[in-house]
């Protein structure tokens, strides 16, 4: 069977539609994971509770120690047993969020460690504490220090959305499966899918590099 580029051209409109769903899932899931991870990071530092830290440590260990595919199946197929019925899209978002939040929490912990302890002491001496301390002083420095690993995590999330095809989320991978199941030309369709995934990740990586350079200039 010869490679026929016409099948790629025919498939592109639907593949682009699938790519938009992929981006929606990745961006929404990552933003929610960032919010959850930030909340956990602040709580771990502020509360300094052994019980809370143990719970979070178990959560992180569970997520890091089990495949994302298993987590997706647990949320989509097991939760309905307990009366919580979720559609494919909602289940996918929750799975991506909980999975990514565990890794982002560790990333932010590392970023927070790069902030000198003197920053906390200086802020308190100026009467800055609570929400203002985190919002104006600590979190901005933490996020700047965490940009490279956060971008890497987002690209991992972007690629991980392909696993959601197993629960019928119609993202890029699912669309490509539907197309080559109908035209029997998987090589052409998957080649186009590969290129689209690569371009999305490449744009994210380059945007991150540009952002890092701008921040370095401002800080200099």
Residue, then its C-alpha position, 0 to 999 in steps of 0.5 A: x500500500x503506497x503512502x497517499x497524501x490525499x488521505x492526510x489532506x482529507x483528514x486534516x479538518x477533522x484532525x484540527x477539530x480533535x486538536x482543539x478538544x485536546x488543547x481544551x482538555x490540556x489547558x483546563x486540566x492543567x489550570x485546575x491542577x495548578x490551582x489545586x497544587x498551589x492550594x496544597x503548597x500554601x496549606x503544607x507550608x502554613x499549617x505545618x500539620x503532620x496529618x495533612x502532610x501525611x495525607x498529601x504524601x500518600x496522594x502524591x505517592x499513589x498518583x506517581x506510583x500508578x499509571x494514568x490509564x488506571x486512574x482514568x478507568x478508576x474515575x470513569x468506571x468505579x465512581x459510578x458504583x458509588x453513585x457519581x456518574x460522570x461523562x467522558x469529558x468530565x471524567x477525563x478532566x478530573x483524571x488529568x487534574x488529579x494526576x498533574x496536580x501531584x507532579x505540580x505540587x512537587x514542582x512548586x515545592x522545589x520552586x518554593x525552596x529556592x525562595x530565601x527564608x529571609x523573604x518571609x522574615x522581611x515581609x513579616x517585619x513590614x507587616x505583610x502576612x497571610x494572603x498578601x505575603x503569598x500573593x505579592x511576594x512568595x508565589x511570584x518568585x515560586x512560579x518564576x523559578x518553576x517555569x521550566x518544569x511547569x512547561x515540561x509538565x504541561x507538555x506531558x499533560x498535552x500528550x497524556x490527553x491521548x489516553x482519554x480516547x479509551x473512554x471515548x473523549x473525542x480528542x485528537x487521538x480518538x478522531x484519528x482512530x475514527x478516521x483510519x478505521x473508516x479509510x483503512x489508511x492508518x499510516x497517513x492519518x497517524x503521520x498527520x496526528x504525530x505532526x500535529x502533536x509535535x507542533x503543539x508541543x513545539x509551540x509551547x516549548x518555544x513560548x516558554x523559552x521566550x517568556x523565560x528570556x523576557x523575565x530574565x531581562x526584567x529581573x536584570 
